[in-house]
Amino acid sequence: MPGQLHNQKVAVSVVFVAAMFMNIMDTTIVNVALPTIGRQFHVAADSVDTVAIGYLVSLAVFIPVSGWLGDRLGPRRVLLGSIVVFTVASALCGLAQNPAQLVAFRVLQGVGGGMMVPVGMALLFRTFPPEERVRASSILVVPTAFAPALGPVLGGLFVTELSWRWVFYVNLPIGVAALAFGLVYLAPQPRQATGRLDVAGFVLSGAGLGLLMYGIAEGPFKGWGRPSIVGTIVAGAALLVAMVVVEMRSAAPLIDLRLFRDGLFRSSNIVMTLGAVSFLGVLFIVALFFQDGLGQSALGSGLSTFPEAVGVMIGAQVVTRRFYPTIGPRRTMTMGLLILTVSLCLMSLIDTIGELWWMRLLLLVMGYGMAHVFTSAQAAGFATISGPDTAAASTLFNALRQLGGAVGVALLSTVVAEIGPVAVRHGHAAPRLAAYHAAFLVAAGITLLAAAAARSIDDEAAAPTMVSRRRTGAPAPAPEPLPAAG
């Protein structure tokens, strides 16, 4: 039995990391290819943006129902099924012959992506007991950090050397390998008791989040004062308010907002969401800073951003082995957010290509600090969540993280647009780096808010997850061979 349990920890980790990696990388790698896609299909830049927006909206619509489906049909079946949908949709995107087909297939991709991550996270936290949650969280950091950094690198290579279609085809070998591995090694999981689908909750949450995500994503580019943007955001917010009223009265809600009565879960979500606003927003702006501000190529920009992923990898190991078990999540997250704040403030001083290595070093340090936040928030956030509530908690956690990332990109893009990324000097256009500097400082302010929120984290409530590897018998025994199929 112990060997079988250990095998499932390996199997769940491998499948989920692959699924999450595809999902997160897909956004950044596609963004690099959008200008090329627009030129090939002869469409304007604001029209080709629907390729990215359609995916984000589809994610927002299907994340809320993922927890219910996982409990109803079984997490193994839903996780593997969503990988199939995502992989097939990726192939169809690569084969698209016009913008309408591409947008439709991107929406289908979002259906799979919207279910993969919440269901996979719930399965991961059900497989790892509380004393190993920080270890599980360090596993989640791998795709969270690596995928956004690798996406621009691969996107630049594919667009330059092959074709934009390869930004979608790259998902095929990953998806097929994850599916095959999961079919062989993932054990069937018991289903949780569920009632009928909360149709009202699904419609209100899906439509509300979808409209809000669309308005937030389009606002920086089409203008926040545009009636269609204002109307979309107001309608989305109104539907979400209605959703809160309906779900709080429901005996079996699709979105279980009562979980926010748990102080540790609530505080961890606030910190994680604010962290996502700052971190994911900065990753988007940094790419523009390197390319439009300092004149790097798409590939050069991706390579310059890559130290962020290395910093997260290093930070995750330090957090899980040193800080989290000894000083707890509250101090660990606060320390990481302060490191991130200082890094962002120093980024606002970079104004020449000659300081590029300093920028790369700051990205390394930024990633190191953010690992303290992501790893700790994920481990602590689920410390007091019961097994039956894990799927619902994962749905809320991922919906807020996704919304936080969209808000971060929109907010920092708006700062850059309002100041103006281009200045006219002596009759010639030149980059206005002050616009990017202002965005970095705004992000620093958001991380300070997150640090203040982190002070409400209850270390005592998170104590079951604060177990060092030494006390659990580290170094861990070598994994036993995975069982054969059948």
Salt bridges, closest charged atoms under 4 A:
ASP26 OD2 - ARG106 NH1 2.23
ASP71 OD1 - ARG126 NH2 3.05
GLU132 OE1 - LYS9 NZ 2.91
GLU132 OE1 - ARG135 NH1 3.56
GLU218 OE2 - LYS222 NZ 3.17
ASP459 OD2 - ARG330 NE 3.93
ASP459 OD2 - ARG331 NH1 3.57
